[in-house]
Amino acid sequence: MPAERIPIPELKKKLDTNKKLIVVDVREKQEIKEGGAIPGAIHIRMAHLEKRMGEFPKNAEIVFY
């Protein structure tokens, strides 16, 4: 499935209703410190993302930010 952008209000709705949604924060630690993070998001730096993709369930919807 190709990646798509979703508006913030749609993400909020998904967070409130979708138990299989995984949110992955790909920013650097300093960026998170400066801008905060979505509660419950998993932090995996962009540089490590490819080798860790196998950790996610195949049936989950994944949102990267």
All heavy atoms as TSV, in Angstrom:
chain	resi	resn	atom	element	x	y	z
A	1	MET	N	N	0.847	-1.172	0.000
A	1	MET	CA	C	0.000	0.000	0.000
A	1	MET	C	C	0.892	1.234	0.000
A	1	MET	O	O	1.812	1.343	0.804
A	1	MET	CB	C	-0.907	-0.019	1.237
A	1	MET	CG	C	-1.725	1.246	1.383
A	1	MET	SD	S	-2.751	1.258	2.857
A	1	MET	CE	C	-4.145	0.364	2.254
A	2	PRO	N	N	0.640	2.186	-0.886
A	2	PRO	CA	C	1.480	3.386	-0.940
A	2	PRO	C	C	1.251	4.293	0.271
A	2	PRO	O	O	0.196	4.267	0.890
A	2	PRO	CB	C	1.018	4.077	-2.221
A	2	PRO	CG	C	-0.359	3.565	-2.468
A	2	PRO	CD	C	-0.405	2.179	-1.897
A	3	ALA	N	N	2.275	5.063	0.581
A	3	ALA	CA	C	2.161	6.017	1.685
A	3	ALA	C	C	1.234	7.154	1.291
A	3	ALA	O	O	1.150	7.522	0.127
A	3	ALA	CB	C	3.543	6.563	2.029
A	4	GLU	N	N	0.540	7.694	2.273
A	4	GLU	CA	C	-0.324	8.838	2.021
A	4	GLU	C	C	-0.230	9.798	3.201
A	4	GLU	O	O	0.063	9.405	4.316
A	4	GLU	CB	C	-1.776	8.402	1.829
A	4	GLU	CG	C	-2.381	7.750	3.063
A	4	GLU	CD	C	-3.807	7.308	2.855
A	4	GLU	OE1	O	-3.991	6.239	2.248
A	4	GLU	OE2	O	-4.718	8.025	3.307
A	5	ARG	N	N	-0.447	11.052	2.928
A	5	ARG	CA	C	-0.460	12.057	3.990
A	5	ARG	C	C	-1.871	12.139	4.546
A	5	ARG	O	O	-2.836	12.060	3.798
A	5	ARG	CB	C	-0.059	13.419	3.449
A	5	ARG	CG	C	1.392	13.484	3.076
A	5	ARG	CD	C	1.738	14.904	2.611
A	5	ARG	NE	N	3.124	15.009	2.314
A	5	ARG	CZ	C	4.051	15.400	3.197
A	5	ARG	NH1	N	3.705	15.737	4.401
A	5	ARG	NH2	N	5.314	15.463	2.853
A	6	ILE	N	N	-1.967	12.300	5.871
A	6	ILE	CA	C	-3.275	12.478	6.472
A	6	ILE	C	C	-3.260	13.746	7.313
A	6	ILE	O	O	-2.257	14.053	7.956
A	6	ILE	CB	C	-3.713	11.262	7.312
A	6	ILE	CG1	C	-2.734	10.985	8.460
A	6	ILE	CG2	C	-3.894	10.035	6.454
A	6	ILE	CD1	C	-3.216	9.922	9.413
A	7	PRO	N	N	-4.374	14.487	7.321
A	7	PRO	CA	C	-4.440	15.704	8.136
A	7	PRO	C	C	-4.435	15.362	9.634
A	7	PRO	O	O	-4.851	14.265	10.034
A	7	PRO	CB	C	-5.776	16.342	7.737
A	7	PRO	CG	C	-6.262	15.602	6.550
A	7	PRO	CD	C	-5.548	14.283	6.514
A	8	ILE	N	N	-3.979	16.287	10.445
A	8	ILE	CA	C	-3.893	16.079	11.890
A	8	ILE	C	C	-5.240	15.686	12.494
A	8	ILE	O	O	-5.292	14.762	13.304
A	8	ILE	CB	C	-3.285	17.314	12.584
A	8	ILE	CG1	C	-1.807	17.418	12.190
A	8	ILE	CG2	C	-3.422	17.228	14.099
A	8	ILE	CD1	C	-1.119	18.674	12.641
A	9	PRO	N	N	-6.366	16.344	12.130
A	9	PRO	CA	C	-7.651	15.922	12.713
A	9	PRO	C	C	-7.989	14.456	12.397
A	9	PRO	O	O	-8.549	13.750	13.232
A	9	PRO	CB	C	-8.678	16.864	12.073
A	9	PRO	CG	C	-7.890	18.079	11.706
A	9	PRO	CD	C	-6.529	17.552	11.311
A	10	GLU	N	N	-7.615	13.989	11.214
A	10	GLU	CA	C	-7.859	12.583	10.859
A	10	GLU	C	C	-6.978	11.658	11.697
A	10	GLU	O	O	-7.420	10.600	12.141
A	10	GLU	CB	C	-7.606	12.356	9.373
A	10	GLU	CG	C	-7.981	10.970	8.926
A	10	GLU	CD	C	-7.804	10.752	7.440
A	10	GLU	OE1	O	-7.904	11.726	6.665
A	10	GLU	OE2	O	-7.540	9.603	7.058
A	11	LEU	N	N	-5.736	12.058	11.935
A	11	LEU	CA	C	-4.849	11.266	12.788
A	11	LEU	C	C	-5.425	11.173	14.193
A	11	LEU	O	O	-5.451	10.102	14.790
A	11	LEU	CB	C	-3.440	11.858	12.824
A	11	LEU	CG	C	-2.464	11.170	13.787
A	11	LEU	CD1	C	-2.306	9.689	13.463
A	11	LEU	CD2	C	-1.125	11.883	13.774
A	12	LYS	N	N	-5.905	12.287	14.724
A	12	LYS	CA	C	-6.501	12.284	16.067
A	12	LYS	C	C	-7.667	11.312	16.126
A	12	LYS	O	O	-7.789	10.529	17.069
A	12	LYS	CB	C	-6.962	13.682	16.449
A	12	LYS	CG	C	-7.779	13.707	17.723
A	12	LYS	CD	C	-7.319	14.722	18.696
A	12	LYS	CE	C	-8.146	14.812	19.949
A	12	LYS	NZ	N	-8.390	13.587	20.664
A	13	LYS	N	N	-8.510	11.335	15.109
A	13	LYS	CA	C	-9.654	10.421	15.065
A	13	LYS	C	C	-9.173	8.967	15.038
A	13	LYS	O	O	-9.707	8.120	15.743
A	13	LYS	CB	C	-10.510	10.726	13.845
A	13	LYS	CG	C	-11.770	9.925	13.763
A	13	LYS	CD	C	-12.596	10.368	12.572
A	13	LYS	CE	C	-13.877	9.552	12.478
A	13	LYS	NZ	N	-14.680	9.940	11.319
A	14	LYS	N	N	-8.149	8.695	14.247
A	14	LYS	CA	C	-7.600	7.339	14.169
A	14	LYS	C	C	-7.019	6.908	15.520
A	14	LYS	O	O	-7.199	5.772	15.941
A	14	LYS	CB	C	-6.518	7.244	13.098
A	14	LYS	CG	C	-7.049	7.250	11.677
A	14	LYS	CD	C	-5.889	7.197	10.693
A	14	LYS	CE	C	-6.356	7.156	9.274
A	14	LYS	NZ	N	-6.796	5.828	8.855
A	15	LEU	N	N	-6.328	7.825	16.202
A	15	LEU	CA	C	-5.752	7.507	17.507
A	15	LEU	C	C	-6.840	7.170	18.518
A	15	LEU	O	O	-6.651	6.313	19.383
A	15	LEU	CB	C	-4.909	8.674	18.019
A	15	LEU	CG	C	-3.562	8.874	17.327
A	15	LEU	CD1	C	-2.963	10.209	17.727
A	15	LEU	CD2	C	-2.619	7.738	17.645
A	16	ASP	N	N	-7.974	7.852	18.411
A	16	ASP	CA	C	-9.075	7.631	19.354
A	16	ASP	C	C	-9.840	6.343	19.080
A	16	ASP	O	O	-10.473	5.807	19.984
A	16	ASP	CB	C	-10.043	8.813	19.310
A	16	ASP	CG	C	-9.435	10.091	19.880
A	16	ASP	OD1	O	-8.419	9.999	20.602
A	16	ASP	OD2	O	-9.975	11.175	19.596
A	17	THR	N	N	-9.804	5.842	17.847
A	17	THR	CA	C	-10.674	4.720	17.485
A	17	THR	C	C	-9.951	3.452	17.028
A	17	THR	O	O	-10.551	2.387	17.050
A	17	THR	CB	C	-11.654	5.126	16.367
A	17	THR	OG1	O	-10.909	5.519	15.209
A	17	THR	CG2	C	-12.540	6.275	16.810
A	18	ASN	N	N	-8.725	3.535	16.612
A	18	ASN	CA	C	-8.047	2.387	16.005
A	18	ASN	C	C	-7.041	1.785	16.978
A	18	ASN	O	O	-5.970	2.333	17.196
A	18	ASN	CB	C	-7.352	2.811	14.706
A	18	ASN	CG	C	-6.781	1.647	13.941
A	18	ASN	OD1	O	-6.665	0.544	14.447
A	18	ASN	ND2	N	-6.409	1.900	12.707
A	19	LYS	N	N	-7.365	0.630	17.510
A	19	LYS	CA	C	-6.477	-0.037	18.475
A	19	LYS	C	C	-5.254	-0.664	17.809
A	19	LYS	O	O	-4.290	-0.988	18.467
A	19	LYS	CB	C	-7.253	-1.107	19.246
A	19	LYS	CG	C	-8.445	-0.573	19.986
A	19	LYS	CD	C	-8.052	0.484	20.982
A	19	LYS	CE	C	-9.275	0.991	21.716
A	19	LYS	NZ	N	-9.167	2.308	22.232
A	20	LYS	N	N	-5.295	-0.844	16.489
A	20	LYS	CA	C	-4.164	-1.447	15.784
A	20	LYS	C	C	-3.246	-0.408	15.160
A	20	LYS	O	O	-2.352	-0.735	14.408
A	20	LYS	CB	C	-4.673	-2.394	14.700
A	20	LYS	CG	C	-5.355	-3.623	15.247
A	20	LYS	CD	C	-5.740	-4.572	14.148
A	20	LYS	CE	C	-6.396	-5.809	14.709
A	20	LYS	NZ	N	-6.788	-6.738	13.658
A	21	LEU	N	N	-3.469	0.858	15.474
A	21	LEU	CA	C	-2.660	1.935	14.916
A	21	LEU	C	C	-1.343	2.042	15.685
A	21	LEU	O	O	-1.330	2.066	16.913
A	21	LEU	CB	C	-3.412	3.263	15.008
A	21	LEU	CG	C	-2.708	4.478	14.431
A	21	LEU	CD1	C	-2.614	4.359	12.912
A	21	LEU	CD2	C	-3.445	5.739	14.807
A	22	ILE	N	N	-0.246	2.073	14.952
A	22	ILE	CA	C	1.076	2.257	15.543
A	22	ILE	C	C	1.622	3.587	15.026
A	22	ILE	O	O	1.672	3.812	13.818
A	22	ILE	CB	C	2.021	1.102	15.156
A	22	ILE	CG1	C	1.472	-0.221	15.690
A	22	ILE	CG2	C	3.431	1.363	15.671
A	22	ILE	CD1	C	2.233	-1.432	15.219
A	23	VAL	N	N	2.022	4.453	15.944
A	23	VAL	CA	C	2.576	5.749	15.574
A	23	VAL	C	C	4.073	5.704	15.833
A	23	VAL	O	O	4.513	5.379	16.936
A	23	VAL	CB	C	1.922	6.891	16.383
A	23	VAL	CG1	C	2.531	8.231	16.012
A	23	VAL	CG2	C	0.409	6.900	16.160
A	24	VAL	N	N	4.846	6.009	14.794
A	24	VAL	CA	C	6.299	5.955	14.885
A	24	VAL	C	C	6.865	7.346	14.621
A	24	VAL	O	O	6.633	7.939	13.574
A	24	VAL	CB	C	6.893	4.950	13.864
A	24	VAL	CG1	C	8.405	4.881	14.008
A	24	VAL	CG2	C	6.274	3.575	14.045
A	25	ASP	N	N	7.592	7.853	15.589
A	25	ASP	CA	C	8.245	9.156	15.490
A	25	ASP	C	C	9.652	8.927	14.958
A	25	ASP	O	O	10.459	8.259	15.602
A	25	ASP	CB	C	8.284	9.794	16.873
A	25	ASP	CG	C	8.761	11.221	16.874
A	25	ASP	OD1	O	9.516	11.605	15.957
A	25	ASP	OD2	O	8.388	11.961	17.795
A	26	VAL	N	N	9.951	9.429	13.770
A	26	VAL	CA	C	11.245	9.168	13.128
A	26	VAL	C	C	12.241	10.323	13.300
A	26	VAL	O	O	13.303	10.313	12.700
A	26	VAL	CB	C	11.063	8.849	11.624
A	26	VAL	CG1	C	10.254	7.581	11.446
A	26	VAL	CG2	C	10.418	10.005	10.883
A	27	ARG	N	N	11.886	11.281	14.131
A	27	ARG	CA	C	12.756	12.447	14.316
A	27	ARG	C	C	13.932	12.130	15.241
A	27	ARG	O	O	13.942	11.119	15.929
A	27	ARG	CB	C	11.947	13.610	14.901
A	27	ARG	CG	C	10.792	14.021	14.001
A	27	ARG	CD	C	9.900	15.042	14.647
A	27	ARG	NE	N	9.293	14.481	15.848
A	27	ARG	CZ	C	8.786	15.210	16.828
A	27	ARG	NH1	N	8.797	16.526	16.769
A	27	ARG	NH2	N	8.238	14.635	17.881
A	28	GLU	N	N	14.901	13.016	15.240
A	28	GLU	CA	C	16.049	12.914	16.142
A	28	GLU	C	C	15.618	13.313	17.551
A	28	GLU	O	O	14.639	14.040	17.732
A	28	GLU	CB	C	17.186	13.822	15.669
A	28	GLU	CG	C	17.749	13.454	14.306
A	28	GLU	CD	C	18.464	12.116	14.297
A	28	GLU	OE1	O	19.072	11.742	15.332
A	28	GLU	OE2	O	18.405	11.427	13.264
A	29	LYS	N	N	16.355	12.857	18.567
A	29	LYS	CA	C	16.006	13.151	19.962
A	29	LYS	C	C	15.875	14.645	20.217
A	29	LYS	O	O	14.976	15.091	20.932
A	29	LYS	CB	C	17.032	12.540	20.918
A	29	LYS	CG	C	16.930	11.047	21.015
A	29	LYS	CD	C	17.935	10.504	22.010
A	29	LYS	CE	C	17.816	8.996	22.078
A	29	LYS	NZ	N	18.703	8.403	23.061
A	30	GLN	N	N	16.761	15.439	19.650
A	30	GLN	CA	C	16.718	16.886	19.859
A	30	GLN	C	C	15.418	17.482	19.308
A	30	GLN	O	O	14.832	18.368	19.912
A	30	GLN	CB	C	17.930	17.575	19.217
A	30	GLN	CG	C	18.023	19.056	19.508
A	30	GLN	CD	C	18.171	19.351	21.000
A	30	GLN	OE1	O	18.778	18.587	21.759
A	30	GLN	NE2	N	17.608	20.466	21.436
A	31	GLU	N	N	14.960	16.985	18.166
A	31	GLU	CA	C	13.711	17.476	17.579
A	31	GLU	C	C	12.519	17.146	18.479
A	31	GLU	O	O	11.608	17.963	18.633
A	31	GLU	CB	C	13.485	16.850	16.202
A	31	GLU	CG	C	14.486	17.296	15.163
A	31	GLU	CD	C	14.304	16.549	13.864
A	31	GLU	OE1	O	14.645	15.343	13.810
A	31	GLU	OE2	O	13.800	17.171	12.910
A	32	ILE	N	N	12.537	15.983	19.083
A	32	ILE	CA	C	11.462	15.596	19.997
A	32	ILE	C	C	11.495	16.481	21.230
A	32	ILE	O	O	10.460	16.949	21.702
A	32	ILE	CB	C	11.581	14.110	20.378
A	32	ILE	CG1	C	11.355	13.248	19.134
A	32	ILE	CG2	C	10.599	13.743	21.485
A	32	ILE	CD1	C	11.670	11.791	19.331
A	33	LYS	N	N	12.704	16.720	21.753
A	33	LYS	CA	C	12.848	17.564	22.935
A	33	LYS	C	C	12.304	18.969	22.659
A	33	LYS	O	O	11.631	19.557	23.493
A	33	LYS	CB	C	14.320	17.643	23.348
A	33	LYS	CG	C	14.551	18.314	24.680
A	33	LYS	CD	C	16.028	18.424	25.004
A	33	LYS	CE	C	16.592	17.071	25.345
A	33	LYS	NZ	N	17.990	17.126	25.826
A	34	GLU	N	N	12.563	19.481	21.472
A	34	GLU	CA	C	12.123	20.834	21.115
A	34	GLU	C	C	10.632	20.913	20.782
A	34	GLU	O	O	9.983	21.897	21.068
A	34	GLU	CB	C	12.924	21.336	19.917
A	34	GLU	CG	C	14.373	21.577	20.214
A	34	GLU	CD	C	15.208	21.861	18.976
A	34	GLU	OE1	O	14.656	21.860	17.858
A	34	GLU	OE2	O	16.426	22.053	19.122
A	35	GLY	N	N	10.097	19.865	20.149
A	35	GLY	CA	C	8.735	19.955	19.649
A	35	GLY	C	C	7.719	19.057	20.315
A	35	GLY	O	O	6.545	19.088	19.964
A	36	GLY	N	N	8.149	18.229	21.274
A	36	GLY	CA	C	7.226	17.316	21.920
A	36	GLY	C	C	6.939	16.109	21.043
A	36	GLY	O	O	7.478	15.969	19.953
A	37	ALA	N	N	6.080	15.235	21.542
A	37	ALA	CA	C	5.769	14.002	20.826
A	37	ALA	C	C	4.331	13.593	21.091
A	37	ALA	O	O	3.722	14.030	22.061
A	37	ALA	CB	C	6.716	12.894	21.268
A	38	ILE	N	N	3.811	12.762	20.237
A	38	ILE	CA	C	2.479	12.200	20.431
A	38	ILE	C	C	2.589	11.134	21.516
A	38	ILE	O	O	3.437	10.236	21.413
A	38	ILE	CB	C	1.957	11.588	19.119
A	38	ILE	CG1	C	1.748	12.685	18.077
A	38	ILE	CG2	C	0.667	10.807	19.365
A	38	ILE	CD1	C	1.363	12.179	16.703
A	39	PRO	N	N	1.747	11.203	22.555
A	39	PRO	CA	C	1.800	10.178	23.605
A	39	PRO	C	C	1.607	8.777	23.027
A	39	PRO	O	O	0.739	8.544	22.197
A	39	PRO	CB	C	0.627	10.554	24.520
A	39	PRO	CG	C	0.414	12.018	24.280
A	39	PRO	CD	C	0.737	12.229	22.824
A	40	GLY	N	N	2.453	7.865	23.455
A	40	GLY	CA	C	2.369	6.484	23.003
A	40	GLY	C	C	3.137	6.186	21.725
A	40	GLY	O	O	3.227	5.038	21.308
A	41	ALA	N	N	3.689	7.218	21.100
A	41	ALA	CA	C	4.448	7.004	19.861
A	41	ALA	C	C	5.744	6.259	20.165
A	41	ALA	O	O	6.345	6.428	21.220
A	41	ALA	CB	C	4.767	8.333	19.192
A	42	ILE	N	N	6.147	5.437	19.221
A	42	ILE	CA	C	7.410	4.711	19.323
A	42	ILE	C	C	8.472	5.561	18.630
A	42	ILE	O	O	8.258	6.040	17.521
A	42	ILE	CB	C	7.295	3.348	18.611
A	42	ILE	CG1	C	6.201	2.498	19.260
A	42	ILE	CG2	C	8.635	2.620	18.612
A	42	ILE	CD1	C	5.814	1.289	18.431
A	43	HIS	N	N	9.617	5.739	19.284
A	43	HIS	CA	C	10.681	6.538	18.679
A	43	HIS	C	C	11.700	5.618	18.020
A	43	HIS	O	O	12.361	4.814	18.678
A	43	HIS	CB	C	11.369	7.417	19.724
A	43	HIS	CG	C	12.478	8.219	19.157
A	43	HIS	ND1	N	13.748	8.179	19.660
A	43	HIS	CD2	C	12.526	9.069	18.112
A	43	HIS	CE1	C	14.529	8.966	18.939
A	43	HIS	NE2	N	13.809	9.519	18.003
A	44	ILE	N	N	11.771	5.713	16.702
A	44	ILE	CA	C	12.789	4.999	15.932
A	44	ILE	C	C	13.355	6.012	14.943
A	44	ILE	O	O	12.644	6.480	14.059
A	44	ILE	CB	C	12.218	3.792	15.159
A	44	ILE	CG1	C	11.572	2.798	16.117
A	44	ILE	CG2	C	13.320	3.121	14.337
A	44	ILE	CD1	C	10.869	1.642	15.432
A	45	ARG	N	N	14.601	6.370	15.118
A	45	ARG	CA	C	15.213	7.348	14.213
A	45	ARG	C	C	15.153	6.863	12.773
A	45	ARG	O	O	15.240	5.672	12.493
A	45	ARG	CB	C	16.646	7.614	14.623
A	45	ARG	CG	C	16.743	8.354	15.929
A	45	ARG	CD	C	18.143	8.758	16.286
A	45	ARG	NE	N	19.153	8.262	15.356
A	45	ARG	CZ	C	20.364	7.896	15.711
A	45	ARG	NH1	N	20.743	7.975	16.949
A	45	ARG	NH2	N	21.223	7.471	14.823
A	46	MET	N	N	14.999	7.799	11.862
A	46	MET	CA	C	14.880	7.496	10.436
A	46	MET	C	C	16.019	6.590	9.962
A	46	MET	O	O	15.802	5.657	9.200
A	46	MET	CB	C	14.859	8.790	9.625
A	46	MET	CG	C	14.665	8.570	8.149
A	46	MET	SD	S	13.057	7.897	7.747
A	46	MET	CE	C	12.138	9.400	7.578
A	47	ALA	N	N	17.219	6.821	10.457
A	47	ALA	CA	C	18.380	6.034	10.041
A	47	ALA	C	C	18.255	4.558	10.418
A	47	ALA	O	O	18.881	3.703	9.797
A	47	ALA	CB	C	19.647	6.619	10.655
A	48	HIS	N	N	17.437	4.225	11.421
A	48	HIS	CA	C	17.302	2.846	11.887
A	48	HIS	C	C	15.999	2.202	11.434
A	48	HIS	O	O	15.773	1.010	11.704
A	48	HIS	CB	C	17.364	2.805	13.411
A	48	HIS	CG	C	18.645	3.307	13.959
A	48	HIS	ND1	N	18.782	3.763	15.244
A	48	HIS	CD2	C	19.878	3.444	13.404
A	48	HIS	CE1	C	20.022	4.147	15.456
A	48	HIS	NE2	N	20.713	3.962	14.349
A	49	LEU	N	N	15.165	2.945	10.771
A	49	LEU	CA	C	13.823	2.481	10.445
A	49	LEU	C	C	13.802	1.238	9.557
A	49	LEU	O	O	13.107	0.267	9.855
A	49	LEU	CB	C	13.042	3.624	9.784
A	49	LEU	CG	C	11.555	3.404	9.621
A	49	LEU	CD1	C	10.895	3.144	10.962
A	49	LEU	CD2	C	10.938	4.621	8.964
A	50	GLU	N	N	14.575	1.238	8.496
A	50	GLU	CA	C	14.528	0.123	7.547
A	50	GLU	C	C	14.844	-1.221	8.215
A	50	GLU	O	O	14.141	-2.212	8.005
A	50	GLU	CB	C	15.475	0.365	6.379
A	50	GLU	CG	C	15.351	-0.685	5.309
A	50	GLU	CD	C	16.188	-0.377	4.080
A	50	GLU	OE1	O	16.658	0.749	3.907
A	50	GLU	OE2	O	16.363	-1.318	3.281
A	51	LYS	N	N	15.880	-1.247	9.051
A	51	LYS	CA	C	16.250	-2.525	9.658
A	51	LYS	C	C	15.306	-2.944	10.781
A	51	LYS	O	O	15.325	-4.085	11.205
A	51	LYS	CB	C	17.698	-2.508	10.137
A	51	LYS	CG	C	18.019	-1.545	11.232
A	51	LYS	CD	C	19.518	-1.610	11.553
A	51	LYS	CE	C	19.907	-0.460	12.450
A	51	LYS	NZ	N	21.337	-0.399	12.655
A	52	ARG	N	N	14.416	-2.044	11.241
A	52	ARG	CA	C	13.480	-2.383	12.316
A	52	ARG	C	C	12.043	-2.592	11.830
A	52	ARG	O	O	11.158	-2.882	12.635
A	52	ARG	CB	C	13.531	-1.296	13.377
A	52	ARG	CG	C	14.903	-1.281	14.072
A	52	ARG	CD	C	14.958	-0.505	15.319
A	52	ARG	NE	N	13.950	-0.895	16.283
A	52	ARG	CZ	C	13.674	-0.162	17.351
A	52	ARG	NH1	N	14.307	0.957	17.582
A	52	ARG	NH2	N	12.742	-0.555	18.194
A	53	MET	N	N	11.799	-2.476	10.528
A	53	MET	CA	C	10.436	-2.620	10.005
A	53	MET	C	C	9.836	-3.987	10.316
A	53	MET	O	O	8.626	-4.098	10.494
A	53	MET	CB	C	10.415	-2.369	8.497
A	53	MET	CG	C	10.551	-0.915	8.111
A	53	MET	SD	S	9.238	0.138	8.767
A	53	MET	CE	C	7.837	-0.449	7.836
A	54	GLY	N	N	10.633	-5.014	10.425
A	54	GLY	CA	C	10.137	-6.343	10.732
A	54	GLY	C	C	9.545	-6.472	12.125
A	54	GLY	O	O	8.884	-7.466	12.427
A	55	GLU	N	N	9.747	-5.484	12.994
A	55	GLU	CA	C	9.218	-5.522	14.358
A	55	GLU	C	C	7.727	-5.203	14.421
A	55	GLU	O	O	7.084	-5.468	15.432
A	55	GLU	CB	C	9.974	-4.522	15.239
A	55	GLU	CG	C	11.441	-4.838	15.396
A	55	GLU	CD	C	12.174	-3.781	16.199
A	55	GLU	OE1	O	11.540	-3.033	16.970
A	55	GLU	OE2	O	13.412	-3.700	16.046
A	56	PHE	N	N	7.178	-4.632	13.359
A	56	PHE	CA	C	5.778	-4.213	13.381
A	56	PHE	C	C	4.861	-5.328	12.899
A	56	PHE	O	O	5.188	-6.042	11.952
A	56	PHE	CB	C	5.576	-2.982	12.494
A	56	PHE	CG	C	6.412	-1.806	12.905
A	56	PHE	CD1	C	7.369	-1.300	12.048
A	56	PHE	CD2	C	6.253	-1.218	14.136
A	56	PHE	CE1	C	8.148	-0.218	12.415
A	56	PHE	CE2	C	7.027	-0.141	14.524
A	56	PHE	CZ	C	7.978	0.359	13.662
A	57	PRO	N	N	3.691	-5.474	13.536
A	57	PRO	CA	C	2.730	-6.488	13.076
A	57	PRO	C	C	2.291	-6.193	11.648
A	57	PRO	O	O	2.129	-5.037	11.253
A	57	PRO	CB	C	1.548	-6.328	14.030
A	57	PRO	CG	C	2.011	-5.473	15.148
A	57	PRO	CD	C	3.201	-4.716	14.665
A	58	LYS	N	N	2.100	-7.243	10.869
A	58	LYS	CA	C	1.718	-7.089	9.457
A	58	LYS	C	C	0.314	-6.512	9.306
A	58	LYS	O	O	0.022	-5.889	8.304
A	58	LYS	CB	C	1.792	-8.444	8.754
A	58	LYS	CG	C	3.158	-9.063	8.764
A	58	LYS	CD	C	4.109	-8.322	7.887
A	58	LYS	CE	C	5.437	-9.057	7.833
A	58	LYS	NZ	N	6.579	-8.228	7.895
A	59	ASN	N	N	-0.570	-6.729	10.268
A	59	ASN	CA	C	-1.948	-6.282	10.135
A	59	ASN	C	C	-2.227	-4.911	10.765
A	59	ASN	O	O	-3.371	-4.484	10.831
A	59	ASN	CB	C	-2.899	-7.323	10.744
A	59	ASN	CG	C	-2.671	-7.504	12.232
A	59	ASN	OD1	O	-1.624	-7.173	12.769
A	59	ASN	ND2	N	-3.664	-8.050	12.903
A	60	ALA	N	N	-1.190	-4.225	11.213
A	60	ALA	CA	C	-1.369	-2.925	11.861
A	60	ALA	C	C	-1.234	-1.789	10.844
A	60	ALA	O	O	-0.490	-1.876	9.876
A	60	ALA	CB	C	-0.344	-2.737	12.955
A	61	GLU	N	N	-1.983	-0.728	11.109
A	61	GLU	CA	C	-1.807	0.501	10.333
A	61	GLU	C	C	-0.694	1.285	11.020
A	61	GLU	O	O	-0.710	1.451	12.236
A	61	GLU	CB	C	-3.090	1.315	10.312
A	61	GLU	CG	C	-2.994	2.575	9.495
A	61	GLU	CD	C	-4.302	3.335	9.401
A	61	GLU	OE1	O	-5.301	2.897	9.977
A	61	GLU	OE2	O	-4.300	4.380	8.740
A	62	ILE	N	N	0.278	1.750	10.255
A	62	ILE	CA	C	1.422	2.451	10.819
A	62	ILE	C	C	1.452	3.875	10.302
A	62	ILE	O	O	1.331	4.114	9.090
A	62	ILE	CB	C	2.745	1.735	10.458
A	62	ILE	CG1	C	2.692	0.274	10.897
A	62	ILE	CG2	C	3.937	2.458	11.087
A	62	ILE	CD1	C	3.860	-0.556	10.414
A	63	VAL	N	N	1.613	4.815	11.218
A	63	VAL	CA	C	1.723	6.236	10.871
A	63	VAL	C	C	3.123	6.682	11.280
A	63	VAL	O	O	3.531	6.497	12.426
A	63	VAL	CB	C	0.659	7.080	11.613
A	63	VAL	CG1	C	0.872	8.555	11.352
A	63	VAL	CG2	C	-0.734	6.646	11.206
A	64	PHE	N	N	3.848	7.248	10.335
A	64	PHE	CA	C	5.188	7.775	10.602
A	64	PHE	C	C	5.130	9.286	10.608
A	64	PHE	O	O	4.460	9.890	9.787
A	64	PHE	CB	C	6.164	7.324	9.504
A	64	PHE	CG	C	6.338	5.846	9.431
A	64	PHE	CD1	C	5.580	5.100	8.535
A	64	PHE	CD2	C	7.254	5.200	10.226
A	64	PHE	CE1	C	5.724	3.728	8.452
A	64	PHE	CE2	C	7.406	3.824	10.161
A	64	PHE	CZ	C	6.629	3.097	9.258
A	65	TYR	N	N	5.838	9.897	11.564
A	65	TYR	CA	C	5.938	11.358	11.574
A	65	TYR	C	C	7.267	11.783	12.099
A	65	TYR	O	O	7.974	11.034	12.718
A	65	TYR	CB	C	4.766	12.003	12.326
A	65	TYR	CG	C	4.925	12.050	13.831
A	65	TYR	CD1	C	5.305	13.237	14.449
A	65	TYR	CD2	C	4.682	10.947	14.619
A	65	TYR	CE1	C	5.432	13.299	15.826
A	65	TYR	CE2	C	4.802	11.007	15.985
A	65	TYR	CZ	C	5.187	12.178	16.601
A	65	TYR	OH	O	5.314	12.232	17.948
